[in-house]
Amino acid sequence: IELSKNTNLVCQIVFKLGDCTNKKFIDSIFKEYEIEMVFHAAAYKHVPIVEENPLSGISNNVISTLTICEASLKNNLKKMILISSDKAVRPTNVMGASKRLAEQIVLDFAKKYKPTLKDKKLISKTSFSLVRFGNVLGSSGSVIPLFKKQIREGGPLTITHKKIIRYFMTLQEAALLVLHVAGISDGGEVFLLDMGKPVSIQYLAEQM
């Protein structure tokens, strides 16, 4: 919505609402608009909710990734980039495990279909990569909106454990880094963004 209000834009913004696990829906969009690059950011990332609804979480996080990878290959997209999570590293919950599985799907496509030439003809031109980072300040599911809500309600602020630390970056930083990844990716890479120094959740709660 913010982008659509920018009068300096030199491109048209089109909104499409649908299910990322729907093959016909994704395929039709890629064909109609001759998509060159896709950033797959759709995911159920709220850990407690996914823990209570594992099948829905796995369907949305994993099956959607497979669907988009297949559609990207079918429609000869230039690049498919998965937006992953640091929770996919040695996952301790269903959400993290589902994102890890999504990563493996992307890496498998990257290995099988890495852009190659045969008899001077490009067999596959789609490169598959993923970028992994931590918490984006103020995004849906982030601890910041939760703390704000608890403050408005008069407290208390709840933390899982006082020794927990988290990496944070702003939405603008995350978007710029993802675009940078799109520029330098060749396929098969796992990009780990520099999130700076970790912040103690207890310290963050105290400061807020």
Phi, psi and omega per residue, in radians:
I1 nan -0.762 3.116
E2 -1.060 -0.732 3.140
L3 -1.118 -0.676 -3.090
S4 -1.166 -0.354 3.130
K5 -1.555 -0.073 -3.130
N6 -1.387 2.005 -3.069
T7 -1.337 -0.163 -3.118
N8 -1.597 0.004 -3.108
L9 -1.154 2.457 3.111
V10 -1.906 0.239 3.122
C11 -2.367 2.841 3.132
Q12 -1.625 2.430 3.094
I13 -1.836 2.197 -3.131
V14 -2.075 2.269 3.136
F15 -1.735 2.242 3.089
K16 -2.227 2.153 -3.137
L17 -1.903 2.140 -3.113
G18 -2.987 -3.051 -3.080
D19 -1.697 2.141 -3.101
C20 -1.237 -0.173 3.078
T21 -1.598 -0.059 -3.125
N22 -1.507 1.866 -3.046
K23 -1.063 -0.760 -3.118
K24 -1.124 -0.683 -3.135
F25 -1.111 -0.871 -3.123
I26 -1.127 -0.786 -3.119
D27 -1.072 -0.703 -3.123
S28 -1.147 -0.648 3.117
I29 -1.175 -0.809 -3.128
F30 -1.041 -0.683 -3.124
K31 -1.285 -0.832 -3.054
E32 -1.069 -0.715 -3.052
Y33 -1.815 0.110 3.128
E34 0.836 0.958 -3.087
I35 -1.082 2.401 3.118
E36 -1.814 -0.524 -3.046
M37 -2.539 2.395 3.124
V38 -2.233 2.363 3.033
F39 -1.879 1.955 -3.082
H40 -1.577 1.698 -3.097
A41 -1.908 -0.117 -3.095
A42 -1.174 2.187 3.139
A43 -2.888 2.585 2.920
Y44 -1.531 1.956 -3.005
K45 -2.054 0.071 3.130
H46 -1.437 1.836 -2.975
V47 -0.919 -0.920 -3.097
P48 -1.094 -0.657 -3.105
I49 -1.212 -0.742 3.112
V50 -1.157 -0.585 3.115
E51 -1.083 -0.594 -3.130
E52 -1.523 -0.283 -3.124
N53 -2.301 1.113 -3.003
P54 -1.086 -0.684 -3.094
L55 -1.147 -0.726 3.101
S56 -1.153 -0.703 3.136
G57 -1.112 -0.773 3.142
I58 -1.165 -0.718 3.131
S59 -1.046 -0.852 -3.079
N60 -1.248 -0.717 -3.061
N61 -1.421 -0.581 -3.041
V62 -1.732 -0.948 -3.072
I63 -1.107 -0.636 3.117
S64 -1.102 -0.641 3.135
T65 -1.141 -0.780 3.103
L66 -1.070 -0.770 -3.133
T67 -1.044 -0.795 -3.101
I68 -1.237 -0.627 3.077
C69 -1.092 -0.790 -3.132
E70 -1.122 -0.733 -3.139
A71 -1.199 -0.614 3.114
S72 -1.109 -0.762 3.139
L73 -1.170 -0.780 -3.108
K74 -1.075 -0.653 -3.068
N75 -1.749 0.222 3.055
N76 0.960 0.759 3.047
L77 -1.122 2.682 3.128
K78 -1.296 -0.782 -3.100
K79 -2.518 2.464 3.001
M80 -2.140 2.105 -3.085
I81 -2.152 2.132 3.109
L82 -1.554 2.290 3.022
I83 -1.587 1.889 -3.062
S84 -1.876 -2.955 -3.006
S85 -2.336 2.632 3.065
D86 -1.167 -0.267 3.102
K87 -1.270 -0.160 3.087
A88 -1.366 -0.207 3.124
V89 -1.484 2.070 -3.076
R90 0.783 1.076 -3.023
P91 -1.047 2.464 3.129
T92 -2.032 0.094 -3.135
N93 -2.580 2.983 -3.092
V94 -1.103 -0.716 -3.132
M95 -1.037 -0.856 3.135
G96 -1.097 -0.714 3.139
A97 -1.142 -0.675 3.137
S98 -1.175 -0.651 3.097
K99 -1.215 -0.606 3.092
R100 -1.139 -0.711 3.109
L101 -1.133 -0.681 3.084
A102 -1.076 -0.712 3.091
E103 -1.046 -0.764 -3.108
Q104 -1.110 -0.616 3.095
I105 -1.102 -0.821 -3.141
V106 -1.090 -0.769 -3.128
L107 -1.167 -0.565 3.096
D108 -1.181 -0.739 3.080
F109 -1.108 -0.687 -3.142
A110 -1.088 -0.680 -3.123
K111 -1.263 -0.745 -3.080
K112 -1.326 -0.610 -2.977
Y113 -2.125 0.551 3.113
K114 -1.026 2.299 -3.106
P115 -0.857 2.063 -3.091
T116 -2.388 2.683 3.095
L117 -1.824 2.417 3.032
K118 -2.413 2.108 -3.072
D119 0.943 0.732 3.105
K120 1.154 0.277 3.112
K121 -2.066 2.324 -3.125
L122 -1.327 2.009 -3.128
I123 -1.258 -0.896 3.102
S124 -2.335 2.384 -3.123
K125 -2.027 0.108 -3.116
T126 -1.616 2.201 3.056
S127 -1.810 2.441 -3.101
F128 -2.035 2.187 3.128
S129 -2.467 2.950 3.068
L130 -2.469 2.640 3.103
V131 -2.188 2.358 -3.016
R132 -2.146 2.214 3.050
F133 -2.582 3.105 -3.028
G134 -1.655 -2.405 -3.009
N135 -1.376 2.327 3.059
V136 -1.758 2.134 -3.071
L137 -0.987 2.231 3.047
G138 1.402 -0.067 -3.132
S139 -1.320 2.863 3.128
S140 -1.059 2.253 -3.129
G141 1.622 -0.165 3.128
S142 -1.270 2.717 -3.102
V143 -1.264 -0.408 -3.098
I144 -1.059 -0.911 3.097
P145 -1.039 -0.588 3.115
L146 -1.132 -0.813 3.116
F147 -1.076 -0.712 3.135
K148 -1.070 -0.753 3.135
K149 -1.098 -0.774 -3.137
Q150 -1.134 -0.615 3.099
I151 -1.165 -0.771 3.135
R152 -1.058 -0.576 -3.109
E153 -1.512 0.075 3.077
G154 1.581 0.141 3.087
G155 1.481 -3.137 0.025
P156 -1.444 2.885 3.008
L157 -1.472 2.287 -3.075
T158 -1.883 2.347 3.045
I159 -2.217 2.606 -3.103
T160 -1.174 -0.766 3.136
H161 -2.740 2.437 -3.037
K162 -1.202 -0.255 -3.136
K163 -1.683 0.022 -3.133
I164 -1.216 2.378 3.053
I165 -2.126 2.654 3.140
R166 -2.440 2.634 3.026
Y167 -1.658 2.444 -3.118
F168 -2.280 2.610 2.946
M169 -2.585 2.807 -3.141
T170 -1.376 2.837 3.121
L171 -1.063 -0.692 -3.141
Q172 -1.121 -0.757 3.106
E173 -1.075 -0.773 -3.126
A174 -1.076 -0.789 -3.120
A175 -1.105 -0.770 -3.135
L176 -1.127 -0.702 -3.135
L177 -1.192 -0.651 3.101
V178 -1.139 -0.714 3.099
L179 -1.136 -0.637 3.092
H180 -1.109 -0.732 3.095
V181 -1.028 -0.732 -3.136
A182 -1.042 -0.574 -3.113
G183 -1.315 -0.512 -3.030
I184 -1.888 -0.121 -3.079
S185 -1.306 2.479 3.085
D186 -2.022 -0.282 -3.122
G187 2.129 2.301 3.096
G188 1.549 -0.018 -3.103
E189 -1.518 2.649 2.952
V190 -2.011 1.880 -3.111
F191 -1.590 2.221 3.103
L192 -1.906 2.019 -3.085
L193 -1.359 2.502 3.088
D194 -1.318 1.863 -3.081
M195 -1.596 0.095 -3.119
G196 1.362 -2.600 -3.114
K197 -1.621 2.492 3.128
P198 -1.214 2.656 -3.123
V199 -2.025 2.374 3.069
S200 -1.216 2.250 3.132
I201 -1.088 -0.662 3.121
Q202 -1.120 -0.739 3.119
Y203 -1.101 -0.740 3.126
L204 -1.062 -0.778 3.136
A205 -1.094 -0.731 -3.140
E206 -1.124 -0.703 -3.140
Q207 -1.182 -0.642 3.135
M208 -1.258 nan nan
